[in-house]
């Protein structure tokens, strides 16, 4: 009963000074809304990265040339040392690598009728679509026969298709790549913007890219698909042995190539996003502390304004514990109301501006309410203690 009366008194205190109460609530609400927004955004980002990780080829290593050095200083240019023969030998010699895919890519000008665009043209082999989990929505990927015959055929990524064809069906049409005519045989499904996305690329046979378009005999990348994810160490050992032997490296020389997991980049992005989200949450929690200071300030003013009321309550029988409880509960009401406003506001903001399905981080909602209640109690303790120890005679004389 006493608790209910104190809650009623707390609510009446809020209503008695609405502007002051609202300004105090805003500080708490903004902090809670910021926490929920960051948590929801982090969950959405994590979900999208996980989806992207699943769409990448499973258990795939990327072998790339290492950067060159000039007078001991690393340069921006890669060493030209990877060959198709390296890819074949790795697949043949290793027991844990099931498939290798050679890749050479470079920028080129693409034209179709009156449309043109710059895009990356990637020469590769048919297993590329399997290793990198890339499927077609129209037509097919080119074949081994196309690679053997150096045919001028191509498969378009979704972004390149939109730039050149709009809504027109591309399969069976001819486009020019660096002024050479290519037949479109397939259109890839959209993967979305991300590192290494095939959407803004055009894929052609590796032999056509090297011998008929760019005039090179080396590779940018070799993809190596492992038997299982547990075979990484053995695969790395095999790759290093084969490439160091082929490149005639002395024991004291460093590798002139680098090997990375294909999901390494997205995992790094995910870790960075998590660290950034934690940093923003700390800032939001600091704003909650500032809001708690606001509650303490309001309660101190309230104690001063209600000194005579406190004296009357003490005179008619209220003890110090009752007065202390009254003001602590009033402060807690402020904190909880601010938290509820922040939860509702943060959820609505996420729904309107994040651009994704509604995400309710229930754990953080519970934490938020507990934090707000705790802030209210802590912020109200000193004003409540001060109110409880006001001298009754002095309080009754207070004007």
N, C-alpha and C positions, 0 to 999 in steps of 0.2 A: 504493500500500500504506500509506504514511504517512498519507494522507488518510483512508483507511478506519479506521485505528487511532485517529486523532483523533476521528472521528465516534463510534466505539464508546466512547472515553473521555468524550466529551461526553454521550452517552446515559447512561452509568453515573453521571456527576456529577448528572444530573437525577434519577435513581432514588435516589441516596444521600440527597437532601433533597427528598422529594416535595412536602411542604406549601409550602416556600419556592419550589420550581419552579412549582407550580400558581398560587400568588399572583402570581408574575411573569408567567406566561403569560396570566393573566386580563386584565391591563392591556393587553397587545398584542391579545388576542382581541376585547375590547370595542371598541377603536378600529377594528379591521378590520371587525367586524360592523356598526358604526355607519356606516362608509363605504359598505359594500355595500347596507345597508338604504336609505340616502338615495339612492344611485344608482338602485337598483331602483324605489323609489317615484317618483323623478323620471321614469324611463322610462315607468312606467305612467301618470303624470299627463300626460306629453307625448303619449302614444298616445291617451288619452281626449280631450284637447283637440283633437288633430288630427282625430279622428273627428267631434267636435262642429263643428269648422271646416268639414269636408267636408259635414256635414249642413245647414249654413246655405246660404242662397241664394248663388250665385256672383256676384261683381262687383256687389254691392248696396250702395248708399249710403242712409244714413238722414238725412233732413232734419227737424230739430226746432226748435221755437221757442227762442230764446235766453232766458236768465234776465232778468228785469226789473231795473231799478235805481231806487233811491229816494235822492235827494240824492247821487248819485254812488256809492252803495253797492249792490253786487249783492244781490238778494233771492232767496229760494228759489222764488218763483213764476215761471212761464214767461209770456212775452208771448203774448197771443192774436192770432195773425196769419196762420196757415196756413189756407188754404181749399182746397176741392176744385178750384176753378178754377185755383189755382196748379199742382196736380198735372197737370191736363189740359194746361195751357199748356207746362209743362216737357216733357212727352212729345211734344207736337206740334211744338215749336220746336227741340228739340235733335236733332242727327243721330246722337249717340252714346248717347243714352238710349232704350232700346227700350220700356220699360214703367214706368209710375208707379202706385203703389198708395196710396190715401188710407187713413188709420187714425185712428179715434178710440176710445179705451178709457177705461173707468172701472170702479170697483168696484161690485158689485151683490149683492143677496141672491138666491140660487137655491133653489128648492124643488121636490121631487118626492115625492109622497105624504107620509110622515112624516119624510123626510130633508131637511136644508137645509145650505147651506154658503155662505160668502162667496167670491167669485171675481172675476177681472177679465173684464169683458165687452168684447170688441173688435169694433167695427164696421169693416168693410172691404169690398173687392170680390173677386170670384172669382180674379183673378190673384194674390192674396196667397198662395194655396197653391202656385203655381208659383214665384214669386219667392223665397219662403222655404223651398222644398223641403219642404212639408208635405203628406203624403198621408193618405188615409182608409183605415181597416181595415174599416169598415162604412158603408154608405150613400155619400153624395157630398157635396162642398162645395156651398154654395148657388149659384144661377145669376145671370146678368145680369138675367133676368126678375124674380127675387126682389128684386134691388136696385131695378129700375124700379118695381115694384109696392109697395115698402116692406113686403114680407111678413114676418111674425113667424115666422121659421125660424132654427134655430141649429145649429151644429156644436160638439160637445163635445171638449175636451182630455182626455187619458187620466186625469189626476188628478181632474178634476171628475166624470168618468164614474164612477170608483171611489167617490167620496164620495157620489154621489147614487143610483147604480144597483147598486153591488156587482158581481154577475155577471149581472144582468138585461140583456137586449138593449135598448139605448136608442132605436134608430132606429124612428120611428113613434110614440114616446111624447111626451107633452106635459109641459113643465116651466114653472114660473113664474119670471120674472126681474123683480124689483121689482114683484111682484104682477100682472104681465102674462103671459099665456099664450103660449108659443112651442113650435113643433113641432120635435123633434129630427130632422134629416135626415142627419146624418153623425157619425161618431166618428173622431177623428184617431189616427194611430199615435203611440205613446209616443216622446218624444225624450229623456227623462231630465232630471234637474235641472240647470239652467244658466241663465245670463243670458238673458232673453227667451224662456224655454221656453214653447211653446204648451200644455203639459200642464195647466197650472192656469188656462187661459183658455177662454172660450166665444166663438165667432165668429158674428156676425150681419151682415146687410147694412148697409152704411154709412148708407143712407137711413133704415132702421129705427132704428138707434142714435141718429142725430142728431134725427130728427123725431118718432119715436114713443116713445122710451125716455128719452133724456137732455135733449132740448130744446136743442141747441146747433147752431151753424152753422160751427164751426171744427174743426181737426184737431190731434191730438197729434203725428203723424208722417206723413211721406211717404216711402215706399220708392221708390228709383229704381234700376232694373236697367240696368247698362251693357252696351254691345255687347261689349266686351272689357275686361280689367283695365287695359290700356294707355291707355284713354280717360278715366282718372280726372281728369287736369288739365283736359281740354276740357269734361268733364261739369261739373266744379266751376265753371268759367268761365261756362257756360250757365246753371247754377242761380243763381249770384250775380247775373248780369245780369237774369234774369227776375224774381227775387224782389225785388231792390232796386228795380226799376222798378215792380212791382206795389205794393210797400209805400211807394213815394214817399220813398225815403231820399236825402238830400243826399250829395254826394261826401264831405263831411267826417264823415258819420255812420257808425258801425260797423254791421255786419250785425245785424239783429234775429232771426237764425236761425243754426243751426250745421249743418254737414254732416260726417258721419263714416262711415267704412267700417263695415259691420255686423260684420266680424270684428275690429274694433279692440279691443273689450273682452276677448275671449278671448286675443288676442295679448298684451295687457297682463298678463293673469293668467299666461300662460305665461312671460313674461319675469320676473315677480315670483317665480314658483315656482323658476325657474332660479337667480335671485340668492339665494333662501333656501336652496336645496339647496347651492349653493357655500359659503355661510356655514357651514352645518352640517358640510359636509365639512372645512372648515378647522378647526372645533372638534374633529372626530374625529381629524384629523391631529395636533392638539395633544396629544390623549390618547395617540397613538402615541409622541410625544416623551416624555411622562411614562412610558410603558411602557419606552422605551429607557433612561431614567434608572434605572428599576427593575432592568433587566438589568445596567447598569453597577454598581449597588450590590451585586447578587448576585454578580457576578464578582469584585468587590473582596473581599467576604467569603470567597469560594471560594479566592482567591489566599492570603489570610491563613491559612485552615484547612489549605491544602495546601502550606505553605511547605516542610515537611520532604520531602514527595513531590517537589517541584520540585528541591530540593537533591540528592536521590538520583538523579533523572533526569539532572541536569547532571553528577553525579559519574561516571555510567556512560557518558557520551559524548554526551548530547543537547546541541546547541548552542542559542544564544539564539533563532535563527529557528524551531527546532522547538517550543520552549516558547511563543513568540509565536503560532505557528500553532495550537497546541493550544488555547490559551485563546480566540483569535479564533473558531475553529470552534465551540467550546462556546457562546460567546455567540450565534453565528449560528444554531446549532441551537435555542436558546431562542426567538430571533426567528421562525424559520421554523415551529416547532411552534405558537407563538402565532398566527401568521398562518393556518395550516391550520385550527386550532380556530375562529378568527374567521370564516373563509370558510364552513366547514360550519355554524356557528351562525347566521351572518347569512343564509345561503341558506334554512336551515330556518325561521328567524323570518319571512322574507319569504313563504314558502309558507304558513305557518300564519296569519299575522295581516294581511298586506296584502290578502288576499282577491282575488287575481288569479292568472293563469297564472304558472308558474314562469319567472322571468327571471334568467338568468345573465349578468351583465355581464362577459364574459370579459376584456375589456381591463382593467377595474378589478381583477379577480381576479389577473391577471398583475402589474399595478402593485402590488397589495397584497403579493404574495410578494416582489417586488423591494424594496419599502419595508421589509418585515420583515427581509429579509436584510441590507439596508443598515443598518438600525437596530441589528441584532445586531452587525455588524462594527464600526460606529462606537462603540457602547456598550462593546464588548469590547476596543477598542484600548488604552485606558489601563491597565486591569487586566492585559492581556496584556503590555504593555510593562513594567509594573512587575514582573510575574512573571519575565520574561526577564532582568531586570537584578538579580535578587536575588543577593547574594553567596553563593557555594556553601558556604563554611565556616559562615557565619551560619545558612544554611538547614538544614544538617545538625545544628546545635546546637539548632535551634528545637524546643520541647516543645509 
